[in-house]
Amino acid sequence: MDAGLSLRRARRDEWPRLFVWYAVAYRDHIDAIWGWNDAWQRRDFGRLFERVRPLIVVDGAREVGYLQVLWRAGALHLANIVLVAEARGAGRGGRLLGHLQARAGRLDRAVTLRVFRTNARAEAFYARHGFQRSGQSDTHVEMRWRAVGPE
């Protein structure tokens, strides 16, 4: 994939660890919008885990996060990108996003995603990588990126 970064499919026995990463990354936003209900979050995470098995992000020998991508008509939808706290801010997220954008460009697809409306930092990150707002709800900002093809 990229010098130093690789992806591998998560195994079912890794679910508990990935849920912890998910909770650390998203809990404050979920708490602010709906309130955190641990039982509900575990069920919802488990359903998505089975439907879209995460890809573990490996940097060298260290597992530093995961991502989940859904194939939709005309777009690759980034359902989740989670990096452990100590792996953030070093360009890994941008490299992963660049890889996804390159793949979408080769397939002539857009990349879509949603960020919690309370997560201005994530929205700014995606905007720096060429994403534009495409909608919003009470809970999320929807964003879209499309490769600019030859005129």
N, C-alpha and C positions, 0 to 999 in steps of 0.2 A: 504494500500500500504506500508506504512512505518511509524514508530513512528513519529507523528507530521505532516507528509505530506499526503495529499489525492488529488485525481483528481476528477473533475466533468466536464461534457460536457458543453461547452459554449452555451449560448442562443444567438439568433440573435440580441437582443437588446444590447448585450455586444460588438458587432463588433467595434464601435467607440473607446472604451477604449483599446481593444486589438490592434487595428491599431496604436494607440499612442505608446503602448509598443513596437510594431514591428518597428516603425519609429525610436524610441530612440535607439533600439538595433542595427539596420542595416543601418541607413541612411548614416553614415560616409563611410561605405564600398561601398554601392551602389553609393554614390556620387563620390567616387574615381574611380570606375570602369566604370560606364555609365553616371553618372550625375542623380540626383534625379528629377524625374518628378512626382509631387504629384498626378496628375489625373491618370496617368498610374499605379502608385504604389497602389492607392486605388482600382482600378479595379482589378488588379492582386491579391491583398490581399483578396478582396471580392470573387473572383472565387475560390481561395484555401480554404477560410473559408467555403464556401458552399460544396465543394467537400470533404474536410477533416475537419470536425468540430473540432476546438481546444478543448483540455482538459485543463481546468483551474487548475493550481497548487495552492493548499491551504495549508498553513502552520499554523496549529492551527486554528485561525479564520481569518487570513489574506490571501488574494489572492496575490500571489507573482510572477505569470507568467503563461505561457501556453506552451503546446507542441502539435505537430501534427505528427502523425505516419501513414504512408501509408503501406498497405499490398502489397508486391510484391512477385513474384515467388521466393521462396527460401530466402526471406529476409524481415525484417521489416525496412522500410526506415524512418529515422528521418528527416522529412521535415523541422521542426522548433522546436527549444527549446529557449524560450525567458524568461528570468527572469528580473524583474524590478531591477534597479541599486542597490537599498538598500538591495536586497535579494541575490546579487552575492557575491561570496567569502566566503560563510559560509557552503559549502558542499552540498547545495541543488541540484545543477546541477549533481554532482557525484552520489548522491542518486537516482535521477531520471534516470540517465543513467544506473546505476546498476540494477534498477528495469527492465528497458527495456532489458538489456542484459540477465538477469535471465529469463525473459519471452521468449526471442528468443531462449535461450539455451533449455528450456523445449520443445519448438516447433521444435527444430533442425533447426533453421534458423539463418542466419547471420543478422547483423545490418549494414545498410549502411547509409551514409549521405554525404552531401557536405558542405564545408565551403568556404566563399569568400577567394580568394587567398591573399587578403590584411589582413586577420584575423589570424595572426600568433598565437595569444593568444588562439583562439579557437582550432586551429590545435594542439597546444601543449597540451591543455586540453584533447582532444580526444586521442592523442597518449599516455598520462599518463594512460588512461583507456583501453589500449590494442588495439586501432584502428591503422590500417596501411593504408598508402596511397595506393589507388588502381587505380588512374588515375588523370588526371587534364585537365583543359581546359584553355582558356584565362581568365576566370572569377572565376573558382572554383577549389578547391582541393577535390577530391573524396576520401572517407575513408571507410574502411570496418573492421568489427569485426566479428570473428567467434569463438564460444565456442570450446575449445579443449575437444574432447570426449575421452572416455577410449580407450586405444590402444588395 
